[in-house]
Amino acid sequence: MSILETIHSPEDLKKLPVSRLPELAAALRQAIIATCAANGGHLAPSLGVVELTIALHKVFTTPTDKIIWDVGHQAYAHKLLTGRQDTFGTLRTLNGLSGFPKRHESPHDAFDTGHSSTSISAATGFAVARDLDGRKNKVLAVIGDGSMTGGLAYEGINHAGHLNKDMIIILNDNEMSIAENVGALSTFLSRTASSEFVHRFKRGTESFLKRLDVGKGVLHVAHKMEESVKGLFTPGMLFEAFGFEYFGPIDGHDLPALIETLEKVKKFDNSVLVHVLTKKGMGYKPAEDLPSLFHGVGPFEPETGKVLKGKGGAASYTAVFGAALCRLASEDDRIAAITAAMPDGTGLTRFAQEFPERFFDVGIAEQHGVTFAAGLAVGGFRPVFAVYSSFLQRAYDQVCHDVCLQNLPVTFAIDRGGVVGSDGPTHHGAFDLSYLRHLPNITLMAPKDENELQHMLATAISLGSPAALRYPRGNGYGVALDQALEILPVGRGELLREGSAATVLALGTMVHPALEAAAVLAGEGLSLTVVNARFVKPLDEELIMALAEQQRILITIEENSLQGGFGTAVLELLEQRGMSGIQVLRLGYPDAYIPQGEQHELRTMLGLDSAGIIHSIRTFLSRI
């Protein structure tokens, strides 16, 4: 029996002698690798914190003590140690375990996570609630150095240091977020020389002081000198300035050292930060060598680390976007590209190589990225901010206040619009049409395929005003890519199929399923008009009104929340024009967070594949 099979809860872990913990660490890594090889997942982050997770559960007692994992993509070992071994094989699958901490899964998951930089603020709230209630439990935030590039982390640490509550921040420093960290903070955190040197220096200083037969005054001066010199090699000064007592840096793979340090800080009743140095992908050489690839990886061969590719075929929307932006930038030196720690994920790696002076990775700092883009735009440039839909949510105020209010020529290339798959509700792009559509001055569009994406990108950059184009995760349809990029007429849709029974207004990824549905229904005697809407703002009012007047039946289809999305825009148009008696069916996402699952599974569940669209239209028309 594997040692891991004897651990059904953290209480079982506490009974193990420290000498057996390396064996447990190896078993945890084996289980994580096996499941990620089959399902995909955030492999490298979770492998890097195995020893840290063991030490945390060895010293602290969850769920009484609260451990808040920042992002939470590193919590696989935590799940395995807290009673979820039997279901761990369902990780990231439909109706299976989430890839992130979820309170509904286990009382050991203190806080739902999925996005960056939230843990310190949440932990501060936990600590205040505990004190107001008169409880005595410990509160810990485990945050990576990549997440420390997010402004929310500093808002949290500033407040927490001011309150000086009994809480512990574990800074997991692996010098990586998804891509290699950038920025002044990363450089500062790297000023550790080496943990071996720091500890050797400290031990030597302490030994020297003990040998001195001098008064307290000299000892005090000597101690201050030690701390000053140590500050040259560690970032403790920064965190102490925020009001935290600093410990570290500590080898995050040295279990005895971790346990000893955590036992020490457990006794404190003030704000403490423990700086832990770890290696992303630790214990699995392919992940150690390529931590960015194995940060969030698809299925792979566990023996070799070879990532199992899909069926191939068409290029991804992300790749087409990146290539098109490079083409445009080669012709216009005003174009600059911005990413928030996602150069690979947003398709900007090639741009960074070809135009390094016009490429900017701002770290996990979407708010700064948007306002930085606004400054570039005022300075005469045409910035393109490539960002995931669910991550742009963090910068809503900046889009509104700093870009749209000033009517600046910033283009938002919104990747992962619609369902994204196994990362689940924290990552689905379900709301971007709704939270952008109502902003004045913005042009909002969605391509039906990867070729139209190229033209929309060129159109957006040419406008001289705020623009956003949203496109899905995954491959395109394999359509031919035009060599010449066209500036599309703004606010004009594309009539793809003419019929007499009803008009289908389809947006973006829903155009092809709508055409498939129309072809099937035509065989049943239901002749549908199908329009590629292209633009959510401005709408093609002339075309929509003409079809509404002619057929009196409109069906809108979108991969976005029905609340405030494309279908709502069509309803508003009908109301503004005083059109009555028009039958409207809106298909899209319900007023609920969408669970994890493969994209095709979720579209089927939501009735947004061709079969679901056929069923909805049949049912709707039968009732009229």
C-alpha positions in Angstrom: 0.0 0.0 0.0 1.3 3.4 -0.9 1.9 5.8 1.9 -0.6 8.2 0.3 -3.3 5.6 0.6 -3.0 5.8 4.4 -3.7 9.6 4.4 -7.4 10.1 4.5 -7.2 13.5 6.3 -4.6 15.9 7.6 -4.9 14.2 11.0 -3.3 11.0 9.4 -0.5 13.2 8.1 0.2 14.6 11.6 0.8 11.1 12.9 3.6 10.5 10.4 7.2 11.0 11.6 9.2 13.7 9.8 11.5 10.9 8.4 8.6 9.5 6.3 7.5 12.9 4.8 9.8 12.7 1.8 8.2 9.4 0.9 4.8 11.1 1.1 6.1 13.9 -1.1 7.2 11.5 -3.7 3.8 9.7 -3.6 1.9 13.0 -4.0 4.0 14.0 -7.0 3.3 10.6 -8.6 -0.5 11.0 -8.1 -0.4 14.6 -9.5 1.6 13.7 -12.5 -0.6 10.7 -13.3 -3.8 12.7 -13.1 -2.5 15.7 -15.1 -1.1 13.3 -17.7 -4.6 12.0 -18.3 -6.7 15.2 -17.8 -4.3 18.1 -18.2 -4.0 20.6 -15.5 -1.7 23.0 -13.6 1.1 20.6 -13.1 4.2 22.7 -12.5 2.7 25.0 -9.9 1.4 22.0 -7.8 4.6 20.1 -8.0 6.5 23.1 -6.8 4.6 23.3 -3.5 4.4 19.7 -2.4 6.7 20.0 0.5 5.2 23.3 1.5 1.7 21.8 1.5 2.9 18.9 3.6 4.5 21.2 6.1 1.4 23.4 6.3 -0.9 20.5 7.1 1.7 19.0 9.5 1.8 22.2 11.6 -1.6 23.8 11.2 -5.0 22.2 11.6 -7.6 22.7 8.9 -10.4 23.4 8.6 -10.1 25.2 12.0 -7.1 27.0 10.7 -7.7 28.7 7.4 -5.4 28.3 4.4 -6.3 30.6 1.5 -4.5 29.6 -1.7 -3.9 32.5 -4.1 -5.2 31.5 -7.6 -5.4 28.0 -6.2 -3.9 26.2 -9.2 -1.2 24.9 -6.9 -3.6 23.2 -4.5 -3.6 19.6 -5.9 -1.5 18.2 -3.1 -3.8 20.0 -0.7 -6.8 18.2 -2.3 -5.1 14.9 -2.0 -4.2 15.4 1.7 -7.8 16.5 2.6 -9.8 13.5 1.7 -10.2 13.7 -2.1 -7.9 10.9 -3.2 -10.8 8.7 -4.4 -12.1 11.4 -6.7 -8.9 13.0 -7.7 -8.9 11.2 -11.1 -12.0 13.3 -12.0 -10.0 16.6 -11.7 -11.1 19.3 -14.2 -13.7 17.1 -15.8 -17.5 17.7 -16.1 -19.0 17.1 -12.7 -15.6 16.2 -11.3 -13.2 17.9 -8.9 -12.4 21.5 -9.7 -8.8 22.5 -10.6 -9.1 25.2 -7.9 -10.2 25.3 -4.3 -14.0 25.2 -3.9 -15.8 25.5 -0.6 -18.6 23.2 -1.7 -16.0 20.4 -2.3 -14.4 20.4 1.2 -14.4 22.3 4.5 -10.6 22.3 4.1 -11.1 24.7 1.1 -11.5 28.0 3.0 -12.1 30.3 0.0 -13.0 29.9 -3.7 -10.2 31.1 -5.9 -9.1 31.0 -9.5 -7.8 34.5 -10.2 -4.6 36.1 -9.0 -3.7 38.3 -6.0 -6.8 37.8 -3.9 -5.5 35.8 -1.0 -4.1 38.5 1.2 -7.3 40.6 1.1 -9.4 37.5 1.8 -7.1 36.4 4.7 -7.3 39.9 6.2 -11.1 39.5 6.2 -10.9 36.1 7.8 -8.6 37.4 10.5 -10.8 40.3 11.4 -13.9 38.1 11.4 -12.1 35.7 13.7 -11.2 38.4 16.2 -14.6 39.9 16.2 -16.0 36.5 16.9 -13.5 35.8 19.7 -12.0 32.7 18.0 -8.3 31.7 18.1 -7.6 29.9 14.8 -4.7 30.8 12.5 -5.2 32.4 9.1 -2.7 31.9 6.3 -2.4 33.2 2.8 -0.2 31.3 0.3 0.7 33.6 -2.5 3.2 33.2 -5.4 5.7 35.9 -6.3 3.9 36.2 -9.7 0.7 37.1 -7.9 2.6 39.8 -6.1 2.7 41.8 -9.3 -1.0 42.4 -9.0 -2.1 45.6 -7.3 -4.7 43.9 -5.2 -2.0 42.1 -3.3 -0.6 45.4 -2.2 -3.9 46.9 -1.3 -4.4 43.8 0.9 -0.9 43.8 2.5 -1.1 47.5 3.2 -4.3 47.1 5.1 -3.2 43.9 6.8 0.0 45.5 8.0 -1.9 48.5 9.4 -4.3 46.2 11.3 -1.4 44.0 12.5 -3.7 41.0 12.9 -2.6 37.5 13.7 -2.1 36.2 10.2 0.7 34.6 8.2 1.5 35.2 4.5 3.5 32.5 2.8 5.3 34.0 -0.1 6.0 31.1 -2.5 8.8 32.5 -4.6 9.6 30.5 -7.7 10.5 33.5 -9.9 7.7 32.5 -12.2 4.0 33.2 -12.7 2.8 31.6 -16.0 5.6 33.1 -18.0 8.9 34.4 -16.5 8.1 37.2 -14.0 8.9 40.8 -15.1 9.1 44.1 -13.2 11.0 45.8 -10.4 9.5 43.6 -7.7 10.7 40.5 -9.3 14.2 41.9 -9.4 13.9 42.9 -5.8 12.7 39.5 -4.7 15.6 38.0 -6.6 18.1 39.8 -4.4 18.5 36.8 -2.2 22.1 36.0 -3.4 21.4 32.4 -2.4 19.5 31.1 0.5 22.6 29.1 1.5 24.7 32.3 1.7 22.0 34.2 3.7 21.7 31.4 6.2 25.4 30.9 6.4 25.8 34.7 7.0 23.2 34.7 9.7 24.6 31.7 11.5 28.1 33.1 11.3 27.0 36.5 12.7 25.1 34.9 15.5 28.1 32.7 16.4 30.3 35.8 16.4 28.0 37.8 18.7 27.8 34.9 21.2 31.5 34.9 21.5 31.7 38.6 22.2 32.0 39.5 25.9 30.5 43.0 25.6 27.6 45.0 26.9 24.1 45.1 25.6 24.7 48.4 23.7 27.4 46.9 21.5 25.3 43.7 21.0 22.4 45.9 19.9 24.6 47.8 17.4 26.0 44.5 16.1 22.5 43.1 15.7 21.4 46.2 13.8 24.5 45.8 11.6 23.6 42.2 10.9 20.0 43.2 10.0 21.3 46.0 7.7 23.7 43.7 5.9 21.1 41.0 5.6 18.8 43.5 4.0 21.2 43.8 1.1 20.4 40.2 0.3 16.8 39.7 1.2 13.6 41.6 0.5 12.7 41.7 4.2 12.9 45.5 4.3 9.9 45.8 1.9 7.6 43.6 3.9 8.7 45.0 7.2 7.9 48.4 5.9 4.4 47.1 5.3 4.3 46.1 9.0 5.0 42.4 8.7 7.6 40.5 10.6 9.8 38.8 7.9 11.3 35.3 8.0 13.3 33.9 5.1 14.2 33.1 2.6 13.7 29.4 3.4 14.3 26.4 1.1 10.8 25.4 0.2 11.8 21.8 -0.4 13.5 21.3 3.0 10.8 19.8 5.1 12.5 20.0 8.5 13.3 23.7 7.9 9.8 24.4 6.7 8.2 22.7 9.7 10.6 24.3 12.2 9.9 27.8 10.8 6.1 27.3 10.6 6.1 26.0 14.2 7.9 29.1 15.3 5.6 31.6 13.5 2.6 29.7 14.7 3.3 31.0 18.2 3.2 34.6 17.1 0.1 36.8 17.3 1.1 39.5 14.9 1.4 39.8 11.1 4.2 37.6 9.7 5.5 36.9 6.2 7.5 33.7 5.5 9.5 33.9 2.3 9.8 30.4 0.8 12.0 29.6 -2.3 10.6 26.8 -4.5 11.2 25.3 -7.9 8.3 25.2 -10.3 7.8 21.6 -11.6 10.0 20.2 -8.8 10.4 16.4 -9.0 9.4 16.0 -12.7 12.2 16.9 -15.0 10.1 17.8 -18.1 8.2 20.3 -15.9 11.4 21.6 -14.3 13.0 22.2 -17.7 9.8 23.8 -19.3 7.8 25.3 -16.4 5.8 27.6 -18.7 4.7 24.7 -20.9 3.7 22.6 -17.8 2.1 25.5 -16.0 -1.2 24.6 -17.5 -0.8 21.7 -19.8 -3.0 19.3 -21.7 -2.7 15.5 -21.6 0.9 14.2 -21.9 2.9 11.1 -21.7 4.0 10.8 -18.1 7.1 8.8 -19.0 8.5 11.3 -21.4 6.6 14.5 -20.8 5.6 14.6 -24.5 2.4 16.7 -24.7 -0.3 14.8 -26.7 -1.5 17.1 -29.4 -5.0 17.3 -30.6 -6.2 16.2 -34.0 -4.4 19.1 -35.6 -6.0 20.9 -38.5 -6.8 24.6 -38.3 -4.7 27.1 -36.5 -6.0 28.5 -33.3 -7.7 31.9 -33.1 -4.9 33.0 -30.8 -2.2 32.1 -33.3 -4.0 33.8 -36.1 -4.3 36.9 -34.0 -0.6 36.9 -33.2 0.4 36.5 -36.8 -2.0 39.2 -38.0 -0.8 41.7 -35.4 2.8 41.1 -36.5 1.8 41.8 -40.1 0.1 45.0 -39.1 3.0 46.1 -36.9 5.5 45.6 -39.7 3.5 48.2 -41.7 2.7 50.6 -38.9 5.3 51.5 -36.3 2.6 53.1 -34.0 1.3 49.6 -33.1 2.4 48.3 -29.7 1.4 45.1 -27.9 0.6 44.7 -24.2 0.0 41.5 -22.2 -0.5 40.9 -18.5 1.9 38.0 -17.9 0.5 36.0 -20.7 2.7 36.4 -23.8 2.3 32.7 -24.8 -1.3 32.4 -23.9 -2.3 35.5 -25.9 -0.2 34.7 -28.9 2.3 37.6 -28.5 5.5 35.6 -28.3 6.4 36.2 -31.9 5.5 39.9 -31.6 7.9 40.1 -28.6 10.7 38.6 -30.7 10.1 40.7 -33.8 9.3 44.0 -32.1 10.8 43.9 -28.6 10.8 47.7 -28.2 7.1 47.8 -28.8 6.1 44.8 -26.7 5.2 45.2 -23.0 4.5 42.6 -20.4 3.1 44.4 -17.4 2.8 41.4 -15.1 -0.4 40.3 -13.5 -1.7 43.9 -13.6 -4.6 44.3 -16.0 -5.6 47.6 -14.4 -2.2 49.1 -15.0 -2.0 47.5 -18.5 -5.2 49.3 -19.6 -4.2 52.7 -18.2 -0.6 52.2 -19.6 -2.3 51.6 -23.0 -4.2 54.8 -22.6 -1.0 56.7 -21.9 0.6 55.2 -25.0 -2.5 56.1 -27.1 -2.4 59.8 -25.9 1.3 59.7 -26.9 0.4 58.9 -30.5 0.6 55.1 -30.5 -2.0 52.4 -31.3 -1.7 49.9 -28.4 -3.3 46.5 -28.6 -4.0 44.9 -25.2 -4.3 41.1 -25.6 -6.1 39.7 -22.6 -8.4 36.9 -21.5 -12.0 37.8 -21.2 -12.3 36.9 -17.6 -9.1 38.7 -16.7 -10.2 42.0 -18.3 -13.0 42.1 -15.8 -10.3 43.2 -13.3 -9.8 46.4 -15.3 -13.3 47.5 -16.0 -13.0 50.9 -14.3 -9.8 51.6 -16.4 -11.5 50.7 -19.6 -14.4 53.0 -18.7 -12.6 55.9 -17.1 -9.2 56.0 -18.8 -9.9 54.7 -22.3 -13.6 55.1 -23.3 -14.2 58.4 -21.5 -11.2 59.9 -23.4 -12.2 58.2 -26.6 -8.7 56.8 -27.1 -7.5 54.4 -29.8 -6.9 51.4 -27.7 -7.7 48.0 -29.1 -8.7 45.2 -26.7 -8.0 41.7 -28.2 -10.2 39.6 -25.9 -9.1 36.0 -26.0 -11.1 33.1 -24.5 -14.5 34.7 -25.2 -17.1 32.1 -24.4 -16.6 28.8 -22.6 -13.0 27.8 -22.1 -13.2 24.3 -20.8 -11.7 22.6 -17.7 -10.6 25.8 -15.9 -14.3 26.4 -15.2 -16.4 29.3 -14.0 -13.5 31.6 -13.0 -12.1 31.5 -16.5 -15.1 31.3 -18.9 -15.6 34.5 -20.9 -19.2 34.8 -20.2 -19.7 38.5 -19.5 -17.4 40.6 -21.7 -20.2 41.6 -24.2 -22.3 42.7 -21.3 -19.7 44.7 -19.4 -18.3 46.4 -22.5 -21.4 47.0 -24.6 -22.8 49.8 -22.5 -19.6 51.9 -22.5 -19.8 55.0 -24.7 -17.4 55.3 -27.7 -16.4 51.6 -27.9 -16.8 49.5 -31.0 -17.4 45.9 -30.1 -17.2 43.0 -32.6 -16.8 39.2 -32.8 -15.6 37.2 -35.8 -17.3 34.2 -37.3 -14.0 32.5 -38.1 -10.3 33.0 -38.0 -10.1 34.8 -41.3 -12.6 37.4 -40.2 -10.6 37.9 -37.0 -7.7 39.2 -39.1 -9.9 41.8 -40.8 -11.6 42.8 -37.5 -8.1 43.4 -35.9 -7.1 45.6 -38.8 -10.5 47.4 -38.5 -10.2 48.0 -34.8 -6.7 49.5 -35.0 -7.8 51.8 -37.9 -10.7 53.3 -36.0 -8.9 55.9 -33.9 -11.2 55.2 -31.0 -11.7 52.4 -28.4 -12.4 49.0 -30.0 -12.7 45.4 -28.8 -12.9 42.1 -30.6 -13.6 38.9 -28.8 -12.7 35.4 -30.0 -12.8 31.9 -28.5 -10.2 29.5 -27.2 -9.3 26.8 -29.6 -8.9 26.2 -33.2 -10.6 27.9 -36.1 -12.5 26.3 -38.9 -9.6 25.9 -41.3 -10.8 28.6 -43.7 -8.4 30.2 -46.1 -6.6 33.3 -44.6 -6.7 36.3 -46.9 -3.3 37.9 -47.6 -4.7 41.4 -47.9 -6.4 42.7 -44.7 -9.6 44.5 -45.2 -11.1 47.4 -43.2 -14.7 46.2 -42.5 -17.6 48.7 -42.7 -18.4 49.4 -39.1 -21.8 48.3 -37.9 -22.6 46.2 -40.9 -23.5 42.5 -40.7 -23.2 39.8 -43.3 -26.3 38.1 -44.8 -25.2 34.5 -45.3 -28.5 32.7 -46.0 -31.9 33.9 -47.0 -35.2 32.3 -45.9 -38.7 33.2 -45.1 -39.7 31.6 -41.8 -37.5 33.6 -39.4 -34.2 35.4 -39.1 -31.3 34.1 -37.1 -28.9 36.8 -35.9 -25.8 34.8 -34.9 -22.6 36.3 -33.4 -19.1 35.0 -33.5 -18.7 31.4 -32.6 -22.5 30.8 -33.1 -22.5 31.6 -36.8 -21.4 28.2 -38.0 -23.7 26.2 -35.7 -26.5 28.5 -36.8 -25.8 27.7 -40.5 -25.7 24.0 -39.7 -29.0 24.2 -37.9 -30.5 26.2 -40.8 -29.4 23.5 -43.3 -31.1 20.8 -41.2 -34.3 22.8 -40.6 -34.5 23.6 -44.3 -35.0 19.9 -44.9 -38.0 20.0 -42.7 -39.5 22.9 -44.6 -38.4 25.7 -42.2 -36.5 28.2 -44.3 -34.3 30.5 -42.2 -32.4 33.7 -42.9 -29.0 33.6 -41.2 -27.0 36.8 -40.5 -23.4 37.0 -39.3 -24.0 40.0 -37.0 -20.3 40.9 -36.7 -20.9 44.0 -34.6 -22.5 44.1 -31.2 -21.9 47.9 -31.0 -22.9 49.5 -33.2 -25.6 47.0 -34.5 -26.5 46.8 -38.1 -29.7 48.6 -37.4 -30.8 48.9 -41.0 -30.5 45.2 -41.7 -32.0 44.1 -38.4 -35.0 46.4 -38.8 -35.6 45.4 -42.4 -35.6 41.7 -41.5 -37.8 42.3 -38.4 -40.3 44.1 -40.5 -40.3 41.5 -43.2 -40.4 38.3 -41.1 -41.6 39.4 -37.6 -39.5 36.7 -36.0 -35.9 37.1 -34.8 -33.6 34.6 -33.1 -30.4 35.8 -31.5 -27.6 33.4 -30.6 -24.4 34.3 -28.7 -21.8 32.8 -26.4 -22.3 35.4 -23.6 -24.7 35.9 -20.7 -28.2 36.8 -21.9 -28.3 39.6 -19.4 -27.0 42.6 -21.2 -25.5 40.8 -24.2 -26.1 40.8 -27.9 -29.7 39.7 -27.7 -30.5 42.4 -25.2 -29.0 45.0 -27.6 -31.4 43.7 -30.3 -34.4 44.0 -28.0 -33.3 47.6 -27.1 -33.2 48.4 -30.8 -36.7 47.2 -31.3 -37.9 49.2 -28.3 -36.1 52.4 -29.5 -37.7 52.0 -33.0 -41.1 51.4 -31.5 -41.4 48.0 -33.2 -44.1 45.9 -31.6 -45.4 42.4 -32.4 -42.0 41.0 -33.1 -41.4 37.5 -31.7 -37.9 37.2 -30.3 -36.0 34.2 -29.1 -32.6 34.8 -27.4 -30.2 31.9 -27.0 -27.1 32.3 -24.9 -25.8 31.7 -21.4 -28.2 31.5 -18.4 -28.1 33.7 -15.3 -25.7 31.2 -13.6 -22.0 30.5 -13.5 -21.1 27.8 -16.0 -19.3 24.7 -14.6 -16.1 23.1 -15.9 -16.0 20.7 -18.7 -14.8 20.4 -22.3 -16.0 23.1 -24.6 -18.1 20.8 -26.7 -19.7 19.3 -23.5 -20.6 22.7 -22.2 -22.1 23.9 -25.5 -24.2 20.8 -25.7 -25.3 21.2 -22.1 -26.2 24.9 -22.8 -28.0 24.1 -26.1 -25.5 26.1 -28.1 -24.4 23.4 -30.5 -26.2 22.8 -33.8 -28.5 20.1 -32.2 -29.4 22.4 -29.3 -30.1 25.3 -31.7 -32.3 23.1 -33.9 -34.3 22.0 -30.8 -34.8 25.5 -29.5 -35.9 26.9 -32.9 -38.2 24.0 -33.5 -39.8 24.5 -30.1 -40.0 28.2 -30.5 -41.6 28.3 -33.9 -44.1 25.5 -33.0 -45.5 27.8 -30.3 -46.0 30.8 -32.6 
